[in-house]
Amino acid sequence: MTKIVILTGSPHTPGTSQLLADKFEKGARLNDNQVYRYDAGLQGNNSPHYLQLEEAPGMEVGIPDNDLIEKEVIPKLLEAEIVVLVSSMYYFGINAQLKAVIDRFYDYNHELKDKHSVVLISGYGSQDDVAAIKLHMKKLQEYMRWPSLGDIYAEDSWNQKKLQKFAQKAYEIGKSIKGEY
């Protein structure tokens, strides 16, 4: 059994990146993997990733006392063997909700190193349009020492026929995860 954490960022449901995440998760669960999923984009205002601090000199943001990232997501990430990052493309990068979670890795950089990863990105541009997000995710994977088990950049996910092919590929990557990593 492999411990997998899926982090999504899109606030759109149903949406193209959610479909990729759903299919990956479905495939991963076939082999009795332990899957934890955090949909950052669906948390809304009740669970902010940062708070503005009004009465804290020198501090612009703080972490809320009931912070779900600190209390639940980070511990799951520390235990995980595989991290799956899922986003739709926003202005040639990942969306802000997922970026806010990734930025929280900073205090745990050393403990989070040497896992494996999967990147699932949906977008509406050409291969040239996804070049920046590909570079960003590749650099993140290299920095964290997270070798990829398979990445999908669904650059033309507006096309339902092509999107279904990408979704099937996400399912196959998830299904291929067996045993310890």
C-alpha positions as CSV (number, residue, x, y, z in Angstrom):
1,M,0.0,0.0,0.0
2,T,1.3,3.4,-1.0
3,K,0.4,6.6,0.7
4,I,-0.7,9.2,-1.8
5,V,-1.6,12.9,-1.3
6,I,-3.5,14.7,-4.1
7,L,-3.6,18.5,-3.9
8,T,-5.9,20.3,-6.3
9,G,-6.4,24.0,-6.7
10,S,-9.2,24.7,-9.1
11,P,-12.4,26.2,-7.7
12,H,-14.4,24.8,-10.7
13,T,-16.4,21.7,-10.1
14,P,-17.0,19.9,-12.3
15,G,-14.0,21.1,-14.1
16,T,-11.2,19.7,-16.3
17,S,-8.5,19.5,-13.7
18,Q,-11.0,17.9,-11.2
19,L,-11.7,15.3,-13.9
20,L,-8.0,14.5,-14.1
21,A,-7.7,14.3,-10.3
22,D,-10.9,12.1,-10.1
23,K,-9.6,9.7,-12.7
24,F,-6.1,9.5,-11.2
25,E,-7.7,8.8,-7.7
26,K,-10.0,6.1,-9.1
27,G,-7.0,4.3,-10.7
28,A,-4.9,4.7,-7.5
29,R,-7.6,3.3,-5.3
30,L,-7.8,0.0,-7.3
31,N,-4.5,-1.2,-5.7
32,D,-5.6,-0.4,-2.1
33,N,-3.4,2.6,-2.0
34,Q,-4.1,5.0,0.9
35,V,-5.3,8.3,-0.8
36,Y,-5.8,11.6,0.9
37,R,-7.1,14.5,-1.2
38,Y,-7.2,18.2,-0.4
39,D,-9.2,20.4,-2.8
40,A,-7.8,23.8,-1.9
41,G,-9.9,25.6,-4.5
42,L,-13.1,24.3,-3.0
43,Q,-12.5,25.4,0.6
44,G,-14.0,28.9,0.2
45,N,-13.7,31.7,2.7
46,N,-14.4,29.6,5.7
47,S,-11.0,28.0,5.6
48,P,-8.5,30.7,4.4
49,H,-4.9,29.6,3.8
50,Y,-3.6,32.8,5.3
51,L,-5.1,35.6,7.4
52,Q,-4.3,39.3,7.4
53,L,-3.0,40.3,10.8
54,E,-4.1,43.8,11.7
55,E,-2.4,44.2,15.0
56,A,0.9,42.5,14.4
57,P,3.8,44.9,13.6
58,G,6.1,43.5,11.0
59,M,3.7,40.7,10.0
60,E,1.5,40.9,7.1
61,V,-0.1,37.5,7.2
62,G,-0.5,34.8,9.7
63,I,-1.8,31.3,10.0
64,P,-5.2,30.8,11.6
65,D,-5.5,28.8,14.8
66,N,-7.9,26.3,13.2
67,D,-5.7,26.0,10.1
68,L,-6.5,22.8,8.1
69,I,-3.2,22.9,6.2
70,E,-1.1,22.8,9.3
71,K,-3.4,20.4,11.2
72,E,-4.3,17.9,8.5
73,V,-2.6,18.5,5.1
74,I,1.0,18.9,6.2
75,P,1.0,15.7,8.4
76,K,-0.5,13.7,5.5
77,L,2.2,15.1,3.2
78,L,4.9,14.2,5.6
79,E,3.7,10.6,5.6
80,A,3.1,10.4,1.9
81,E,5.3,8.6,-0.6
82,I,3.7,10.3,-3.6
83,V,2.5,13.8,-4.0
84,V,0.1,14.6,-6.9
85,L,-0.3,18.3,-7.9
86,V,-3.4,19.2,-9.9
87,S,-4.2,22.6,-11.4
88,S,-5.8,24.2,-14.3
89,M,-3.6,26.7,-16.1
90,Y,-4.1,30.4,-15.1
91,Y,-2.1,32.9,-17.0
92,F,0.6,30.3,-17.8
93,G,1.0,29.1,-14.2
94,I,-0.8,27.1,-11.6
95,N,-3.8,28.6,-9.8
96,A,-3.5,30.7,-6.6
97,Q,-5.2,28.2,-4.4
98,L,-2.7,25.4,-5.1
99,K,0.2,27.9,-5.0
100,A,-0.9,29.0,-1.5
101,V,-0.6,25.4,-0.3
102,I,2.7,24.8,-2.0
103,D,4.1,27.9,-0.5
104,R,3.3,26.4,2.9
105,F,5.8,23.6,2.2
106,Y,8.6,26.0,3.0
107,D,8.8,25.2,6.7
108,Y,9.0,21.5,5.9
109,N,11.3,21.5,2.8
110,H,13.7,18.9,4.2
111,E,11.1,16.6,5.6
112,L,9.1,16.7,2.3
113,K,12.1,15.9,0.1
114,D,12.6,12.6,-1.7
115,K,9.1,11.6,-2.4
116,H,7.7,10.8,-5.9
117,S,5.3,13.0,-7.8
118,V,2.7,13.3,-10.4
119,V,1.6,16.6,-12.1
120,L,-1.8,16.9,-13.7
121,I,-2.4,20.2,-15.5
122,S,-5.4,21.2,-17.7
123,G,-5.3,24.2,-20.0
124,Y,-6.8,25.8,-23.0
125,G,-3.7,26.8,-25.0
126,S,-1.1,25.2,-27.2
127,Q,2.0,23.3,-26.2
128,D,3.9,26.6,-26.4
129,D,1.4,28.1,-23.9
130,V,2.1,25.4,-21.3
131,A,5.9,25.8,-21.5
132,A,6.1,28.1,-18.5
133,I,3.9,26.0,-16.2
134,K,5.9,22.9,-17.3
135,L,9.2,24.6,-16.5
136,H,7.8,25.7,-13.1
137,M,6.6,22.2,-12.1
138,K,9.8,20.6,-13.4
139,K,11.9,23.0,-11.3
140,L,9.7,22.3,-8.2
141,Q,10.0,18.5,-8.7
142,E,13.8,18.9,-9.1
143,Y,14.1,21.1,-6.0
144,M,12.0,18.8,-3.9
145,R,13.8,15.7,-5.3
146,W,10.4,14.3,-6.4
147,P,11.0,12.1,-9.4
148,S,7.9,12.0,-11.7
149,L,5.8,8.9,-12.1
150,G,4.1,10.5,-15.0
151,D,2.9,14.1,-15.7
152,I,0.1,15.2,-17.9
153,Y,-0.2,18.6,-19.5
154,A,-3.6,18.6,-21.1
155,E,-2.9,21.7,-23.2
156,D,-6.1,21.4,-25.3
157,S,-8.5,20.2,-22.6
158,W,-11.4,22.3,-24.1
159,N,-11.7,19.5,-26.7
160,Q,-13.8,16.8,-24.9
161,K,-12.4,14.0,-27.1
162,K,-8.9,14.9,-26.2
163,L,-9.7,15.6,-22.6
164,Q,-11.1,12.0,-22.3
165,K,-7.8,10.7,-23.6
166,F,-5.9,12.7,-20.9
167,A,-8.3,11.5,-18.3
168,Q,-7.7,7.9,-19.3
169,K,-4.0,8.5,-19.1
170,A,-4.4,10.0,-15.5
171,Y,-6.4,6.9,-14.6
172,E,-3.6,4.6,-16.0
173,I,-0.9,6.5,-14.0
174,G,-2.9,6.1,-10.8
175,K,-3.6,2.4,-11.6
176,S,0.1,1.8,-12.1
177,I,1.0,2.7,-8.5
178,K,1.5,-0.6,-6.6
179,G,3.6,-1.4,-3.6
180,E,6.0,0.8,-1.6
181,Y,7.9,3.7,-3.0
